[in-house]
């Protein structure tokens, strides 16, 4: 609409001027350099208008000619970038397919068409790494450190190469430098945390958890667990160095961070017992038992008790009352009652414990009860046979590799996994013919967890009536 109005306005002005000059023709005489020109005012105005148009067109033409090199350069540059991006895409695809030779061919094209050599170095390094030429890959990654924009990616590449070479010291250095460049990068945080654990740098790992929290790398529960584990690891070092006061302070801090942390509770209660502060050991166990009972805590609690067996039973009843329905409460009470010759109390608690899950230790306690109460050796032998086929006893075991330890430790002695040792039962393995194992897994009452090549691995909860008998077609692993 505005353009239409503008056009009408310009047309009206031109018509008005034309009509005005026609009504007022006038004459003009110009004498210049010996020449004389006579004409009307309208012709002079028309000549000036034509001269203006010619000058404008000439200026426009000159501008196009003057700018033509840049325009041509932009056109050629656009084509080069397109070819470079295409070569880069093909190079990455060749890398993904494992064709190193073709990937390097496309790398040369990327270097020729793209001015920035960062992509070329990255593609060349990855191709060399895939080809097994780690030295060439390292040179390319190191060259990337010279530019701020590519330094982080160079460090990431060097970090991966160091991890492949199992050079933990160099890997830790690269991870720290990469973390300084990008403190909230999740992959770098996780890798750096694992390397700090390997080098037992607990304090630095604790400070790293602050960055992990800001970057939302771990959930709140996992952050709490890792923080408690790190504090407990420091306490372990303090105990090894004979600094019991510092260890107690750290272990209490760990329990404040995670009240259900059994490992810290066992260490603290055991430390109090060893330094003859039995009352404090029992207080720690009473608090922890409400959240996470365990046989290890129960054993320490009973070790700290003094007096006659009946008095010990009273003390154990106080412990069990803090978590009366838990199987460990029933077992620790049964053991104390058995030592005090309270056969009825021992048997009733054993039956309660076996109602949820019958384990080998239950049958051993029942065998001991039969011998002491009824002097029934035959029944005791039958119960011990059942114990050999029942669910195995829980103990301190690594959840990563399954290795058993004699006590709780912050890192598995076998696979060095951090925080993987817990009070747990091992897997049960039964060798079953493939056809029968397949039939067994379709039984709605079966509790099979894993089946592979005729081997069934489970955590089945055998009841009192069947715990001592292997299911049909299954032979116990022994």
HELIX and SHEET records of a PDB file:
HELIX    1   1 UNK A    2  UNK A   23  1                                  22    
HELIX    2   2 UNK A   41  UNK A   97  1                                  57    
HELIX    3   3 UNK A  100  UNK A  113  1                                  14    
HELIX    4   4 UNK A  118  UNK A  130  1                                  13    
HELIX    5   5 UNK A  134  UNK A  144  1                                  11    
HELIX    6   6 UNK A  148  UNK A  164  1                                  17    
HELIX    7   7 UNK A  168  UNK A  181  1                                  14    
HELIX    8   8 UNK A  186  UNK A  198  1                                  13    
HELIX    9   9 UNK A  202  UNK A  214  1                                  13    
HELIX   10  10 UNK A  220  UNK A  240  1                                  21    
HELIX   11  11 UNK A  244  UNK A  257  1                                  14    
HELIX   12  12 UNK A  262  UNK A  274  1                                  13    
HELIX   13  13 UNK A  278  UNK A  289  1                                  12    
HELIX   14  14 UNK A  295  UNK A  303  1                                   9    
HELIX   15  15 UNK A  309  UNK A  321  1                                  13    
HELIX   16  16 UNK A  327  UNK A  339  1                                  13    
HELIX   17  17 UNK A  343  UNK A  356  1                                  14    
HELIX   18  18 UNK A  360  UNK A  374  1                                  15    
HELIX   19  19 UNK A  377  UNK A  389  1                                  13    
HELIX   20  20 UNK A  434  UNK A  441  1                                   8    
SHEET    1   A 2 UNK A  27  UNK A  32  0                                        
SHEET    2   A 2 UNK A  35  UNK A  40 -1                                        
SHEET    1   B 2 UNK A 394  UNK A 398  0                                        
SHEET    2   B 2 UNK A 421  UNK A 425 -1                                        
SHEET    1   C 4 UNK A 448  UNK A 452  0                                        
SHEET    2   C 4 UNK A 455  UNK A 458 -1                                        
SHEET    3   C 4 UNK A 428  UNK A 431 -1                                        
SHEET    4   C 4 UNK A 475  UNK A 476 -1                                        
END                                                                             
